[in-house]
Amino acid sequence: MNRLKSILITIAAWLIGALSNFFVIQVGGKIIPLPPGVDVSSQESLLATIHLMHPANFITPLLAHTVGTFVGALLVSKWTASQQLTKALLIGLLFFIAGFYEVMVLNAPAWFEVLDVTLAYFPMAYLGYRVGAKGSDESYF
């Protein structure tokens, strides 16, 4: 039963991280509006209009990826009693796989792709673990 509970907690933390990612995208789009003509309603339309985006428009997805990964890793670290680092890094890996796929498919600027792949996933998963871990000297709170 503990194994099933651990799996369900990890999935729940990942889903909440994904919802956090979505929330940042929604709010960020209102703070930094997309240029006229950019359509993000589907991957095909994004591919066709990504060249119209300005550097500031890439701040929102970068922030969304970091926040989503951090939140998921923090929650899994807070909600589980064992293997917190492993589970936090698993959250980072899940987000990384999706992010790496997008980097391979989209024609985003190289600076964004490098920052996204190197900073948004595993470092944020580790930071979420460090902030959320309980019952160890590695916890900050």
FIKOLZA-1660 file (N, C-alpha, C; in steps of 0.1 Angstrom, whole numbers, plus 5000, padded with zeros to 4 digits):
% residues 141
   i   px   py   pz ch aa at
   1 5008 4988 5000  A  M  N
   1 5000 5000 5000  A  M CA
   1 5009 5013 5000  A  M  C
   2 5020 5012 5007  A  N  N
   2 5029 5024 5008  A  N CA
   2 5034 5027 4994  A  N  C
   3 5037 5017 4986  A  R  N
   3 5043 5020 4972  A  R CA
   3 5032 5026 4964  A  R  C
   4 5020 5022 4964  A  L  N
   4 5009 5028 4957  A  L CA
   4 5007 5042 4961  A  L  C
   5 5007 5044 4974  A  K  N
   5 5005 5058 4979  A  K CA
   5 5016 5067 4974  A  K  C
   6 5028 5062 4975  A  S  N
   6 5040 5070 4970  A  S CA
   6 5039 5073 4955  A  S  C
   7 5034 5064 4947  A  I  N
   7 5032 5066 4933  A  I CA
   7 5021 5077 4931  A  I  C
   8 5010 5075 4938  A  L  N
   8 4999 5085 4936  A  L CA
   8 5003 5099 4941  A  L  C
   9 5011 5100 4951  A  I  N
   9 5016 5113 4956  A  I CA
   9 5025 5119 4945  A  I  C
  10 5034 5111 4940  A  T  N
  10 5043 5116 4929  A  T CA
  10 5035 5121 4917  A  T  C
  11 5025 5114 4913  A  I  N
  11 5017 5118 4902  A  I CA
  11 5009 5131 4905  A  I  C
  12 5004 5131 4917  A  A  N
  12 4996 5143 4921  A  A CA
  12 5005 5156 4921  A  A  C
  13 5018 5154 4926  A  A  N
  13 5027 5165 4927  A  A CA
  13 5031 5170 4913  A  A  C
  14 5033 5160 4904  A  W  N
  14 5036 5163 4890  A  W CA
  14 5024 5171 4883  A  W  C
  15 5012 5166 4886  A  L  N
  15 5000 5173 4880  A  L CA
  15 4998 5187 4885  A  L  C
  16 5001 5189 4898  A  I  N
  16 5000 5202 4904  A  I CA
  16 5011 5211 4898  A  I  C
  17 5023 5205 4896  A  G  N
  17 5033 5213 4889  A  G CA
  17 5029 5217 4875  A  G  C
  18 5023 5208 4868  A  A  N
  18 5018 5211 4854  A  A CA
  18 5008 5222 4855  A  A  C
  19 4999 5221 4865  A  L  N
  19 4989 5232 4866  A  L CA
  19 4995 5245 4869  A  L  C
  20 5006 5245 4877  A  S  N
  20 5013 5257 4880  A  S CA
  20 5019 5263 4867  A  S  C
  21 5025 5254 4859  A  N  N
  21 5031 5258 4846  A  N CA
  21 5020 5265 4838  A  N  C
  22 5008 5258 4837  A  F  N
  22 4997 5264 4829  A  F CA
  22 4993 5278 4834  A  F  C
  23 4992 5279 4848  A  F  N
  23 4988 5291 4854  A  F CA
  23 4998 5303 4850  A  F  C
  24 5011 5300 4851  A  V  N
  24 5021 5310 4848  A  V CA
  24 5020 5314 4833  A  V  C
  25 5017 5304 4824  A  I  N
  25 5015 5307 4810  A  I CA
  25 5003 5317 4808  A  I  C
  26 4992 5314 4815  A  Q  N
  26 4980 5322 4814  A  Q CA
  26 4982 5336 4819  A  Q  C
  27 4988 5337 4831  A  V  N
  27 4991 5351 4837  A  V CA
  27 5001 5358 4829  A  V  C
  28 5012 5351 4825  A  G  N
  28 5023 5357 4817  A  G CA
  28 5018 5363 4804  A  G  C
  29 5009 5356 4798  A  G  N
  29 5004 5361 4785  A  G CA
  29 4996 5374 4786  A  G  C
  30 4991 5377 4798  A  K  N
  30 4984 5390 4801  A  K CA
  30 4994 5401 4805  A  K  C
  31 5005 5397 4811  A  I  N
  31 5016 5407 4815  A  I CA
  31 5024 5410 4803  A  I  C
  32 5028 5400 4795  A  I  N
  32 5037 5402 4783  A  I CA
  32 5029 5397 4772  A  I  C
  33 5020 5405 4765  A  P  N
  33 5012 5400 4755  A  P CA
  33 5020 5396 4743  A  P  C
  34 5014 5386 4735  A  L  N
  34 5021 5381 4723  A  L CA
  34 5019 5391 4712  A  L  C
  35 5029 5392 4703  A  P  N
  35 5028 5401 4692  A  P CA
  35 5016 5398 4683  A  P  C
  36 5010 5408 4676  A  P  N
  36 4999 5405 4667  A  P CA
  36 5003 5394 4657  A  P  C
  37 4994 5385 4654  A  G  N
  37 4997 5374 4645  A  G CA
  37 5002 5361 4651  A  G  C
  38 5007 5361 4663  A  V  N
  38 5012 5349 4669  A  V CA
  38 5000 5341 4674  A  V  C
  39 5000 5329 4670  A  D  N
  39 4989 5319 4674  A  D CA
  39 4995 5308 4681  A  D  C
  40 4992 5306 4694  A  V  N
  40 4997 5295 4702  A  V CA
  40 4986 5285 4705  A  V  C
  41 4976 5285 4697  A  S  N
  41 4965 5276 4700  A  S CA
  41 4968 5261 4696  A  S  C
  42 4978 5259 4688  A  S  N
  42 4982 5245 4685  A  S CA
  42 4997 5246 4682  A  S  C
  43 5003 5234 4682  A  Q  N
  43 5018 5234 4679  A  Q CA
  43 5021 5238 4665  A  Q  C
  44 5012 5234 4656  A  E  N
  44 5014 5238 4642  A  E CA
  44 5014 5253 4640  A  E  C
  45 5004 5260 4646  A  S  N
  45 5003 5274 4645  A  S CA
  45 5014 5281 4652  A  S  C
  46 5018 5276 4663  A  L  N
  46 5030 5281 4670  A  L CA
  46 5042 5280 4661  A  L  C
  47 5044 5269 4655  A  L  N
  47 5056 5267 4646  A  L CA
  47 5056 5277 4635  A  L  C
  48 5044 5280 4630  A  A  N
  48 5043 5290 4619  A  A CA
  48 5044 5304 4623  A  A  C
  49 5043 5307 4636  A  T  N
  49 5043 5321 4640  A  T CA
  49 5054 5324 4650  A  T  C
  50 5061 5315 4654  A  I  N
  50 5071 5317 4665  A  I CA
  50 5082 5328 4661  A  I  C
  51 5084 5329 4648  A  H  N
  51 5094 5339 4644  A  H CA
  51 5090 5353 4646  A  H  C
  52 5077 5355 4649  A  L  N
  52 5072 5369 4652  A  L CA
  52 5074 5373 4667  A  L  C
  53 5077 5363 4675  A  M  N
  53 5079 5366 4689  A  M CA
  53 5092 5373 4692  A  M  C
  54 5091 5382 4703  A  H  N
  54 5102 5390 4707  A  H CA
  54 5109 5382 4719  A  H  C
  55 5121 5386 4722  A  P  N
  55 5128 5379 4734  A  P CA
  55 5119 5379 4747  A  P  C
  56 5113 5390 4749  A  A  N
  56 5104 5391 4761  A  A CA
  56 5093 5381 4762  A  A  C
  57 5089 5376 4750  A  N  N
  57 5078 5366 4750  A  N CA
  57 5083 5352 4754  A  N  C
  58 5096 5350 4755  A  F  N
  58 5101 5338 4759  A  F CA
  58 5103 5337 4774  A  F  C
  59 5102 5348 4781  A  I  N
  59 5103 5349 4796  A  I CA
  59 5092 5340 4802  A  I  C
  60 5080 5342 4797  A  T  N
  60 5068 5335 4803  A  T CA
  60 5070 5319 4802  A  T  C
  61 5073 5313 4791  A  P  N
  61 5075 5299 4791  A  P CA
  61 5087 5294 4799  A  P  C
  62 5097 5302 4799  A  L  N
  62 5109 5298 4808  A  L CA
  62 5105 5299 4823  A  L  C
  63 5098 5309 4827  A  L  N
  63 5093 5310 4840  A  L CA
  63 5083 5299 4843  A  L  C
  64 5074 5296 4834  A  A  N
  64 5064 5285 4836  A  A CA
  64 5071 5272 4838  A  A  C
  65 5081 5269 4830  A  H  N
  65 5089 5256 4832  A  H CA
  65 5096 5255 4845  A  H  C
  66 5102 5266 4849  A  T  N
  66 5109 5266 4862  A  T CA
  66 5099 5265 4874  A  T  C
  67 5088 5272 4873  A  V  N
  67 5079 5272 4884  A  V CA
  67 5072 5258 4885  A  V  C
  68 5068 5253 4874  A  G  N
  68 5061 5240 4874  A  G CA
  68 5070 5229 4879  A  G  C
  69 5082 5229 4875  A  T  N
  69 5091 5219 4880  A  T CA
  69 5094 5221 4895  A  T  C
  70 5096 5233 4899  A  F  N
  70 5099 5236 4913  A  F CA
  70 5087 5232 4922  A  F  C
  71 5075 5236 4918  A  V  N
  71 5063 5233 4926  A  V CA
  71 5061 5218 4927  A  V  C
  72 5062 5210 4916  A  G  N
  72 5061 5196 4917  A  G CA
  72 5071 5189 4926  A  G  C
  73 5084 5193 4924  A  A  N
  73 5094 5188 4933  A  A CA
  73 5093 5191 4947  A  A  C
  74 5089 5203 4950  A  L  N
  74 5087 5208 4964  A  L CA
  74 5076 5200 4970  A  L  C
  75 5064 5198 4963  A  L  N
  75 5053 5191 4969  A  L CA
  75 5056 5176 4971  A  L  C
  76 5063 5170 4961  A  V  N
  76 5066 5155 4963  A  V CA
  76 5076 5154 4975  A  V  C
  77 5085 5164 4977  A  S  N
  77 5094 5163 4988  A  S CA
  77 5087 5165 5001  A  S  C
  78 5077 5174 5002  A  K  N
  78 5070 5176 5014  A  K CA
  78 5061 5165 5017  A  K  C
  79 5054 5159 5007  A  W  N
  79 5044 5149 5010  A  W CA
  79 5049 5135 5012  A  W  C
  80 5062 5132 5009  A  T  N
  80 5067 5119 5011  A  T CA
  80 5078 5118 5021  A  T  C
  81 5079 5107 5027  A  A  N
  81 5089 5105 5038  A  A CA
  81 5102 5099 5034  A  A  C
  82 5102 5093 5023  A  S  N
  82 5114 5086 5019  A  S CA
  82 5117 5088 5004  A  S  C
  83 5129 5087 5000  A  Q  N
  83 5134 5089 4986  A  Q CA
  83 5129 5102 4980  A  Q  C
  84 5130 5112 4989  A  Q  N
  84 5125 5125 4984  A  Q CA
  84 5133 5131 4972  A  Q  C
  85 5146 5130 4973  A  L  N
  85 5154 5135 4962  A  L CA
  85 5152 5127 4949  A  L  C
  86 5150 5114 4950  A  T  N
  86 5147 5106 4938  A  T CA
  86 5134 5110 4932  A  T  C
  87 5124 5112 4940  A  K  N
  87 5111 5116 4935  A  K CA
  87 5111 5130 4929  A  K  C
  88 5118 5139 4936  A  A  N
  88 5119 5153 4931  A  A CA
  88 5126 5153 4917  A  A  C
  89 5137 5145 4916  A  L  N
  89 5144 5144 4903  A  L CA
  89 5136 5137 4893  A  L  C
  90 5127 5128 4897  A  L  N
  90 5118 5122 4887  A  L CA
  90 5108 5132 4882  A  L  C
  91 5103 5141 4890  A  I  N
  91 5095 5152 4886  A  I CA
  91 5103 5161 4876  A  I  C
  92 5115 5164 4879  A  G  N
  92 5124 5171 4870  A  G CA
  92 5126 5164 4857  A  G  C
  93 5127 5151 4857  A  L  N
  93 5129 5143 4845  A  L CA
  93 5116 5144 4836  A  L  C
  94 5105 5142 4842  A  L  N
  94 5092 5143 4835  A  L CA
  94 5091 5156 4828  A  L  C
  95 5093 5167 4835  A  F  N
  95 5093 5180 4829  A  F CA
  95 5103 5182 4818  A  F  C
  96 5115 5177 4821  A  F  N
  96 5126 5178 4811  A  F CA
  96 5123 5171 4798  A  F  C
  97 5117 5159 4799  A  I  N
  97 5113 5151 4787  A  I CA
  97 5104 5160 4778  A  I  C
  98 5094 5166 4784  A  A  N
  98 5085 5174 4777  A  A CA
  98 5092 5186 4771  A  A  C
  99 5100 5193 4779  A  G  N
  99 5107 5205 4775  A  G CA
  99 5117 5202 4764  A  G  C
 100 5124 5190 4765  A  F  N
 100 5134 5187 4755  A  F CA
 100 5127 5184 4742  A  F  C
 101 5116 5177 4742  A  Y  N
 101 5108 5175 4730  A  Y CA
 101 5104 5188 4724  A  Y  C
 102 5099 5198 4731  A  E  N
 102 5096 5211 4726  A  E CA
 102 5108 5218 4720  A  E  C
 103 5119 5217 4726  A  V  N
 103 5131 5223 4721  A  V CA
 103 5135 5216 4707  A  V  C
 104 5133 5203 4706  A  M  N
 104 5136 5197 4693  A  M CA
 104 5126 5200 4682  A  M  C
 105 5113 5203 4686  A  V  N
 105 5103 5205 4676  A  V CA
 105 5102 5220 4672  A  V  C
 106 5102 5229 4682  A  L  N
 106 5101 5243 4679  A  L CA
 106 5114 5249 4675  A  L  C
 107 5112 5260 4668  A  N  N
 107 5124 5267 4663  A  N CA
 107 5126 5280 4671  A  N  C
 108 5127 5278 4684  A  A  N
 108 5129 5289 4694  A  A CA
 108 5144 5294 4693  A  A  C
 109 5146 5306 4698  A  P  N
 109 5160 5311 4698  A  P CA
 109 5169 5302 4706  A  P  C
 110 5181 5301 4702  A  A  N
 110 5191 5292 4709  A  A CA
 110 5193 5296 4724  A  A  C
 111 5193 5309 4727  A  W  N
 111 5195 5313 4741  A  W CA
 111 5184 5308 4750  A  W  C
 112 5171 5308 4744  A  F  N
 112 5160 5303 4752  A  F CA
 112 5161 5288 4754  A  F  C
 113 5165 5281 4743  A  E  N
 113 5166 5266 4744  A  E CA
 113 5177 5262 4754  A  E  C
 114 5188 5269 4754  A  V  N
 114 5199 5266 4763  A  V CA
 114 5195 5268 4778  A  V  C
 115 5189 5280 4780  A  L  N
 115 5185 5283 4794  A  L CA
 115 5174 5274 4798  A  L  C
 116 5164 5271 4790  A  D  N
 116 5153 5262 4793  A  D CA
 116 5158 5248 4797  A  D  C
 117 5167 5242 4789  A  V  N
 117 5171 5228 4791  A  V CA
 117 5181 5228 4803  A  V  C
 118 5189 5238 4805  A  T  N
 118 5199 5237 4816  A  T CA
 118 5194 5242 4829  A  T  C
 119 5185 5251 4830  A  L  N
 119 5181 5257 4842  A  L CA
 119 5167 5254 4847  A  L  C
 120 5158 5251 4838  A  A  N
 120 5144 5250 4842  A  A CA
 120 5140 5236 4849  A  A  C
 121 5148 5226 4847  A  Y  N
 121 5143 5213 4851  A  Y CA
 121 5151 5207 4863  A  Y  C
 122 5163 5202 4861  A  F  N
 122 5170 5195 4872  A  F CA
 122 5174 5205 4883  A  F  C
 123 5179 5217 4880  A  P  N
 123 5182 5226 4891  A  P CA
 123 5170 5230 4899  A  P  C
 124 5158 5232 4892  A  M  N
 124 5146 5235 4899  A  M CA
 124 5141 5223 4907  A  M  C
 125 5142 5211 4902  A  A  N
 125 5138 5199 4909  A  A CA
 125 5146 5198 4922  A  A  C
 126 5159 5200 4921  A  Y  N
 126 5168 5199 4932  A  Y CA
 126 5165 5210 4942  A  Y  C
 127 5162 5222 4938  A  L  N
 127 5159 5233 4947  A  L CA
 127 5145 5230 4953  A  L  C
 128 5136 5225 4946  A  G  N
 128 5123 5221 4952  A  G CA
 128 5125 5211 4963  A  G  C
 129 5134 5201 4960  A  Y  N
 129 5137 5191 4970  A  Y CA
 129 5143 5197 4983  A  Y  C
 130 5153 5206 4980  A  R  N
 130 5159 5213 4992  A  R CA
 130 5150 5221 5000  A  R  C
 131 5141 5228 4994  A  V  N
 131 5131 5236 5002  A  V CA
 131 5120 5227 5008  A  V  C
 132 5116 5216 5001  A  G  N
 132 5105 5208 5006  A  G CA
 132 5108 5196 5015  A  G  C
 133 5121 5192 5014  A  A  N
 133 5125 5180 5022  A  A CA
 133 5122 5182 5037  A  A  C
 134 5117 5171 5042  A  K  N
 134 5114 5172 5057  A  K CA
 134 5122 5160 5063  A  K  C
 135 5125 5162 5076  A  G  N
 135 5131 5151 5083  A  G CA
 135 5145 5148 5080  A  G  C
 136 5152 5159 5074  A  S  N
 136 5166 5157 5071  A  S CA
 136 5173 5171 5074  A  S  C
 137 5186 5170 5074  A  D  N
 137 5194 5183 5076  A  D CA
 137 5194 5191 5063  A  D  C
 138 5189 5185 5052  A  E  N
 138 5189 5192 5040  A  E CA
 138 5177 5201 5038  A  E  C
 139 5168 5201 5047  A  S  N
 139 5156 5209 5046  A  S CA
 139 5159 5223 5050  A  S  C
 140 5154 5233 5043  A  Y  N
 140 5155 5247 5046  A  Y CA
 140 5144 5252 5055  A  Y  C
 141 5133 5245 5055  A  F  N
 141 5122 5250 5063  A  F CA
 141 5117 5239 5072  A  F  C
% end
